[in-house]
Amino acid sequence: MPIPRIDPCEPDEGCERLRLEVREFLAEALAGYPAAARAHHWSVADPEFSRRLGERGWIGMTWPARYGGHERSQLERYVVIEELLAAGAPVAAHWTADRQSGPQLIRFAPETLAPKIVPGIVRGETYFCIGLSESDTGSDLASVRTRATRSGDGWVLDGAKLWTTGAHRAHYMIALARTGPPDGSRHAGLSQFLVDLKAPGVKIRPIRNQADEDDFNEVSFERVELPAECLVGREGEGWTQATTELAFERSGPERYLSGIRLLLEMLDAAPAGDARAQVALGRLVAHYATLRQMSLGVAGVLARGEDPSLAAAIVKDLGATLEQSLPDVAHELFGGAMPAGSTLEQVADYVTRAAPSFSLRGGTREILRGIVARGLGLR
Ligand SMILES: Cc1cc2nc3c(=O)[nH]c(=O)nc-3n(C[C@H](O)[C@H](O)[C@H](O)COP(=O)(O)OP(=O)(O)OC[C@H]3O[C@@H](n4cnc5c(N)ncnc54)[C@H](O)[C@@H]3O)c2cc1C
């Protein structure tokens, strides 16, 4: 893998005008939305909010017009999602579809399929979930046991996916399944399918996470019939396609803006002139500023049409490490001084419980560091 250039990259004036437009929209759309709720933006789905974003043209921003997309730049998209995340907007409904399922369909789905589904994503009305992990198969995706077998013109799907975020509210999943033997390479014989989650034989069981949210699920398939056109991409190419999808998942500013609400609350609550707080919070802000530059650089890599995998792995790993340090800083600075029931206490409680997942979802720390080592030619 060639080492990518992560050049400094700043949104231009047009992007900054767009930023103001988004801020103005959010000030109105989220007026009165409680600060503590903004910490949960990941898991809060608000179909009306997603629909309004779609109306503004802020979903599917970079996609071709023939799918309803808006053909805007990667940096314009970056600015919009950065503002949504910084404001703690309830983005969970459309997020996965906008970030990775739409691009997957546009790139790999048959021309008969993508035009039927993608415009609904752009309108903020069609939601997706990611069907990669299974029980005993998270990091080692090549060992998936969900199987699709040919049946007439189509396929029949059997198996189960685990930790599937948002499956309970999604309309579709893109699922990785085994369609053939691993012939020579463990990565061979895998394919991706579009699965309608309302199809007979699909069952969705919620799993409560340690932050007390029902956000991920187990999704089982029992003889689920899939029409031929639901094969996304080419049979046997699932591994390459799934790794492309993971690069989209790892490349956005969400990988360092998951716990930002806690930093904002600490900045608000820190007593003026407190030297300890100034040093600790100043250090965090400096790290955030650096990560933002790196993350913008990844948007630049995408804009140049280059492979963002290595750069995205670096930003995601550094971002997770930084955000996982936030609860400790909050504890050291405020500890017993957090008034019971205050916004700071509620946000610190939530981020403390959610933060361990930051270095698991979308690829664990060890897996990302393996990608970085390979990219540097060390393995
Ligand atoms: C909040 C959250 C949301 C998620 N949402 C989704 C989703 O929507 N869809 C989906 O498909 N999955 C989802 N996942 C699953 C996530 O992708 C997996 O948890 C992750 O890939 C790790 O897989 P695993 O849990 O099987 O752990 P394992 O792969 O068993 O890993 C266990 C430990 O071993 C280490 N390890 C594993 N292999 C190696 C290796 N080769 N070298 C060094 N160390 C290694 C790992 O780093 C980890 O520390 C989600 C997870 C979380 C926490």
The ligand as an SDF file (V2000), in Angstrom:
LIG
                    3D

 53 58  0  0  0  0  0  0  0  0999 V2000
  -20.7270    0.1770   19.5730 C   0  0  0  0  0  0  0  0  0  0  0  0
  -20.4420   -0.8710   18.5390 C   0  0  0  0  0  0  0  0  0  0  0  0
  -21.1530   -0.8640   17.3610 C   0  0  0  0  0  0  0  0  0  0  0  0
  -20.9030   -1.8420   16.4010 C   0  0  0  0  0  0  0  0  0  0  0  0
  -21.6500   -1.8190   15.2400 N   0  0  0  0  0  0  0  0  0  0  0  0
  -21.4340   -2.7780   14.3120 C   0  0  0  0  0  0  0  0  0  0  0  0
  -22.2330   -2.8200   13.1290 C   0  0  0  0  0  0  0  0  0  0  0  0
  -23.1140   -1.9710   12.9250 O   0  0  0  0  0  0  0  0  0  0  0  0
  -22.0220   -3.8050   12.2360 N   0  0  0  0  0  0  0  0  0  0  0  0
  -21.0490   -4.7420   12.4080 C   0  0  0  0  0  0  0  0  0  0  0  0
  -20.8760   -5.5940   11.5290 O   0  0  0  0  0  0  0  0  0  0  0  0
  -20.2840   -4.7520   13.5340 N   0  0  0  0  0  0  0  0  0  0  0  0
  -20.4510   -3.8050   14.4940 C   0  0  0  0  0  0  0  0  0  0  0  0
  -19.6960   -3.7970   15.6340 N   0  0  0  0  0  0  0  0  0  0  0  0
  -18.7540   -4.8850   15.8590 C   0  0  0  0  0  0  0  0  0  0  0  0
  -17.2930   -4.4620   15.7540 C   0  0  0  0  0  0  0  0  0  0  0  0
  -16.9560   -4.2000   14.4110 O   0  0  0  0  0  0  0  0  0  0  0  0
  -16.4700   -5.6180   16.3550 C   0  0  0  0  0  0  0  0  0  0  0  0
  -16.7520   -5.6350   17.7400 O   0  0  0  0  0  0  0  0  0  0  0  0
  -15.0110   -5.4420   16.1350 C   0  0  0  0  0  0  0  0  0  0  0  0
  -14.7070   -5.5750   14.7740 O   0  0  0  0  0  0  0  0  0  0  0  0
  -14.2030   -6.4580   16.9580 C   0  0  0  0  0  0  0  0  0  0  0  0
  -14.6570   -7.7500   16.7300 O   0  0  0  0  0  0  0  0  0  0  0  0
  -14.9760   -8.7270   17.9610 P   0  0  0  0  0  0  0  0  0  0  0  0
  -15.9030   -8.0290   18.8760 O   0  0  0  0  0  0  0  0  0  0  0  0
  -15.3920  -10.0540   17.3830 O   0  0  0  0  0  0  0  0  0  0  0  0
  -13.5950   -8.9110   18.7190 O   0  0  0  0  0  0  0  0  0  0  0  0
  -12.3990   -9.8510   18.3120 P   0  0  0  0  0  0  0  0  0  0  0  0
  -12.1290   -9.7530   16.8650 O   0  0  0  0  0  0  0  0  0  0  0  0
  -12.6360  -11.2080   18.8970 O   0  0  0  0  0  0  0  0  0  0  0  0
  -11.2020   -9.1560   19.0720 O   0  0  0  0  0  0  0  0  0  0  0  0
  -10.9880   -9.3220   20.4900 C   0  0  0  0  0  0  0  0  0  0  0  0
   -9.6510   -8.6770   20.8350 C   0  0  0  0  0  0  0  0  0  0  0  0
   -8.5900   -9.3590   20.1290 O   0  0  0  0  0  0  0  0  0  0  0  0
   -7.8430   -8.4390   19.3470 C   0  0  0  0  0  0  0  0  0  0  0  0
   -7.4570   -9.0690   18.0700 N   0  0  0  0  0  0  0  0  0  0  0  0
   -8.2730   -9.7390   17.2090 C   0  0  0  0  0  0  0  0  0  0  0  0
   -7.5670  -10.1420   16.1260 N   0  0  0  0  0  0  0  0  0  0  0  0
   -6.3040   -9.6910   16.3080 C   0  0  0  0  0  0  0  0  0  0  0  0
   -5.1160   -9.7550   15.5160 C   0  0  0  0  0  0  0  0  0  0  0  0
   -5.0930  -10.3820   14.3190 N   0  0  0  0  0  0  0  0  0  0  0  0
   -4.0000   -9.1720   15.9960 N   0  0  0  0  0  0  0  0  0  0  0  0
   -4.0060   -8.5230   17.1920 C   0  0  0  0  0  0  0  0  0  0  0  0
   -5.0870   -8.4400   17.9860 N   0  0  0  0  0  0  0  0  0  0  0  0
   -6.2310   -8.9940   17.5400 C   0  0  0  0  0  0  0  0  0  0  0  0
   -8.8000   -7.2870   19.0840 C   0  0  0  0  0  0  0  0  0  0  0  0
   -8.0830   -6.0960   18.7950 O   0  0  0  0  0  0  0  0  0  0  0  0
   -9.5720   -7.2050   20.3790 C   0  0  0  0  0  0  0  0  0  0  0  0
   -8.8470   -6.4860   21.3320 O   0  0  0  0  0  0  0  0  0  0  0  0
  -19.9140   -2.8500   16.6210 C   0  0  0  0  0  0  0  0  0  0  0  0
  -19.1960   -2.8500   17.8160 C   0  0  0  0  0  0  0  0  0  0  0  0
  -19.4510   -1.8770   18.7780 C   0  0  0  0  0  0  0  0  0  0  0  0
  -18.6560   -1.9190   20.0580 C   0  0  0  0  0  0  0  0  0  0  0  0
  1  2  1  0
  2  3  1  0
  2 52  2  0
  3  4  2  0
  4  5  1  0
  4 50  1  0
  5  6  2  0
  6  7  1  0
  6 13  1  0
  7  8  2  0
  7  9  1  0
  9 10  1  0
 10 11  2  0
 10 12  1  0
 12 13  2  0
 13 14  1  0
 14 15  1  0
 14 50  1  0
 15 16  1  0
 16 17  1  0
 16 18  1  0
 18 19  1  0
 18 20  1  0
 20 21  1  0
 20 22  1  0
 22 23  1  0
 23 24  1  0
 24 25  2  0
 24 26  1  0
 24 27  1  0
 27 28  1  0
 28 29  2  0
 28 30  1  0
 28 31  1  0
 31 32  1  0
 32 33  1  0
 33 34  1  0
 33 48  1  0
 34 35  1  0
 35 36  1  0
 35 46  1  0
 36 37  1  0
 36 45  1  0
 37 38  2  0
 38 39  1  0
 39 40  1  0
 39 45  2  0
 40 41  1  0
 40 42  2  0
 42 43  1  0
 43 44  2  0
 44 45  1  0
 46 47  1  0
 46 48  1  0
 48 49  1  0
 50 51  2  0
 51 52  1  0
 52 53  1  0
M  END
$$$$
